[in-house]
Amino acid sequence: MTYRIACAGLHMECATFLPHVTGRDVFEAGTVRGAQVIAAFENSNTVMGGFLKTLDAAGATAVPILHADGGAAGLADQAAVAGYRQEIVEGLTALDGSVDGLLLHLHGAMVTQDELDPDAITLDAIRKAVGPDLPIMVALDYHANLDAASIAGATAVFGYRYSPHVDMGATGERAAQCLLKTLAGDIRPAMALARPGLILPSIFSATDLEPLGSLVEKARRMSVESATYADVSLFAGFAYADVPNCGASVVAVVDGPTREALRLAEGMSQDIARNRDALSSAAPVHSLGEGLERALRIARDAERPVVILEHADRANDSTHGLAALLGFADRARIAVPFLWDPAAAAKAVAAGEGAEVPLMLGGHSAPLAGDPVPVTARVEAVRRDFTYRGTGAMRAGSTVRLGDTALLDVRGMKISVTSLSQSAIDFDPFLEFGLDPADFDIVLLRSKTHFRAAWEGFAAEIVIVDTPDYGPADVSKLPYRHATP
Ligand SMILES: [Zn+2]
């Protein structure tokens, strides 16, 4: 029997303290429909890539509807989300019972102006449209904020095990395999969720930090070593979304009674709660001044670059680190990849390669991002409507869209300015401009955990600095209204 499986996605991570709203125009730049979904995602390390790979290997037919992606920024616009939700529901309704199941990719930490858990509302709307019997398997981000209501519309849910998210494709495969096993009658999945009551800043959600790494490994072993079908996902949660279900959770899917799923989820959740203090202080965090001094000192004798991590920047345009580093441009080789600044990128692209242009760099998105930094920049390279396929462990095969982009030289500092916001996480931001990351003393990054796949082991040291921005390491400083820290 050849199964027909509907596939869809609606994805965004929302840092609700940021003052700007992500509109439909941003979503549309990351949206594909129908057969475009297959062309965009096949052979990529993405959830949809994993769905397609598993269906293809099993001889099942993928029926793609839509995949919309708003990236990671502030609130998602309510009308945009409602529109994509409706497109998915109408797409499923139009299929009129001709599919055997649905594979769905959601993030789990999307928030709109009106909805605190829009992913739950999307799932419920889909469930209402397709009825109680169609299996719906959902792949979620490891940073999902979940409670039982969030996943009530799903048959089973699966989260990435790792951050950096090197297993997005593998997570799609886990969801698709569970669906195929269910359709074949090999298993009857039951699911349960437990919450340890823990809110972690993103930097401490890196799964190569301890004790998180050991807890994640335990969840993986509970899955692969179980005598009967079981899949346990540990979700770190997303501290910068102010929602009632903000925080870590565990979801277990088993072939068996719900009480067995609950036993596994609660056991894992208690393990997390027992490690609360160690999880909440997993790596040193420095002030900007202290971190800069440390980075410059280490860089003097190091053969590899030191990474300064301006992790509190949630929009890729903060200038706290950039402004401080400019004072050292004559003493160290410094790179600042992927600063989000559409106006500076447009001006540099218009001026052309070789031109000298006065620019006010960064700091345009919001007050806490810092002031724009005045510079005179030489335009070293120009890329119009720049899009490339990622090569790093996490973004392998994924389409990275930057819009008009320019590489600038400011007193020897190499700064790339982009029109679309993307975090620099791997070596692509250097290689795409013919630069060698090893040629720099200091690299300023804004990633939280994803940079570690490329930079941990390569960088001489990773220096985490806290800046007065929207994503502080100390989450008790956040003005929560809905979350309980
Ligand atoms: Zn994530």
Residues whose N, C-alpha, C, O or C-beta is under 5 A from the ligand:
A	BS01	ZN	D141 Y142 H143
